[in-house]
Amino acid sequence: MLNIINNIITYLFNNILFIIFIISSLIILLILVFRRQISEIIQKMSLENELPDFLALLLTFEANGIRLDEVLEEASKNKLVLPKPYQKLSLIFSVLSRITNDPYTCLKKLAEYIPSNRVKNFVRGYAEVLITTGDTLSYIDSFINEEFSVLKMRINNIVSFIDMLFEGFLIILLGILVYSLIPLGGLPIELVVFIIVMLSLFSYILAYKLLELTYYYMSTFYVFLTIVFIVSTPIILFLIQDLMVVYTLIIILAGLFLYFKHRIFEEIDSQTMVLLEEVYGESRLGMPIDSALIKVIDRLDGPFTKITDLLKMGAKPNEIVNAINFSQLSRKVFSLLLTPVEYSKSHYRHIGYIINILDHIRGLRKSLSERSKIYYIYVLTLPLVVLVFMNTLLNMDSSMIYQGIDQVFMKKMTYVAVFESLIIASMIDKGYWFRSVLMYAMMFLTMILLL
């Protein structure tokens, strides 16, 4: 069995370029054959991924008396910016509105061109409410609450997969320990590295999706650096001797550098919430939203002075949002706050809805942070279980152990599994692995235990 595995691995490495060419050719062929179906799937996913943002934006317009048909009409003229897939829908709506001026008929026809059932049902339901009760604001508000319930369910499904992956790391470690006792020789290092890297990358993709759903911004540099760490860690540690201490210090120093570099965004998120509450209070006293925003920013004297300058210059909301270098959550807040101002500066009702939406987002983040504590326990369990198991086997009568255990290999394997698991646990906890103090503490503790 082991010879077969070794032969397969050797063949794959020797013919890697040919295999990549074959796989690439098959992928291109499938894309060409099923390009229409793939296009519809991509469009459906885009619509559903951007639905919470679209609903939040639409809610702010509805609070100012601007209906969905009017929003789509304005977007089709590029007078306001919607999420990209909904900007495309606005163009279809514009064509339909030239055929008939009835908003109900246009929206019902528009629903027929939407590939996503969730978005289709929303548009159809809106059209029905429009000609019955007319209370479209309450309809959107209830749909947003339902959407966040769906979002929680999606997050729970992804978390269930991550649970299995964390258990998988522990099972793999113990499996290799047991396998080392079987008189068939040790596992090929290449196979071990490949399994760990694939498991880690899959976990990272799931964690990345979780963070997208809770509005954490991932820069290209951050994504690339994290993937480099995930892929290179097992390769470096398995190929180079006595590098655990140095590598731990490198990771900790790199993490601390990123932590201090990105700490400003965390502070901006916190100040944005304070600013929003202050603007809400001022606007309820009768002050126009843009004036209230300028007043609050001048009083807080924070990192938002550029916004007041742009407001005084008469910049459009999308120009202001694109000009600020904030986190995705803060940009979302200012987009929702400013976009309806161009149409009605005196209404404050939509700010209350924005605060409600942010409470939903913060609730999702908090639930993930609570869940991460279980993952930290998993990570702490890994080295403890392996060390206890390994020491128990080593203390047994040598006649019972045919092959013996490569302690150096097992310690490296354990350290790599802990590191890869900590990356995922810390991302789920803080949004970014380098923001977690527990990440550094547990890496250092693991290094001490394994030395």
Buried (B, 14 or more C-beta within 10 A) or exposed (E): EBEEEBEEBEEEEEEEEEEEEEEEEEEEEEEEEEEEEEEEEEBBEBBBBBBBBBBBBBBBBBBBEBBBBBBBBBBBEEEBBBBEBBBBBBEBBBEBBEEEEBBBBBBBBBBEBBBBEBBBEBBBBBBEBBEEEEEBBEBBBEBBEEBBEEBBEBBEEBBEEBBEBBEBBBEBBBEBBEBBBEEEEBBBBBBBBBBBBEBBBBBBEBBBBBBEBBBBBBEEEBEEBBBEBBBEBBBEBBEEEEBBEEBBEEBBEEBEEBBEEBEEBBEBBEBBBEBBEBBBBBBEEEBBBBBBBBBBBEEBEBBBEEBBBBBEEEBBBBEBBEEBEBBBBBBBBBBBBBBBBBBBBEBBBBBEBBBBBBEBBBEBBEBBEEBBEBBBEBBBBBBEBBBEBBEEBEEEEEEEEEEEBEEEBBBBBBBBBBBBBBBBBBBBBBBBBBBBEBBBEBBBBBBEBBE
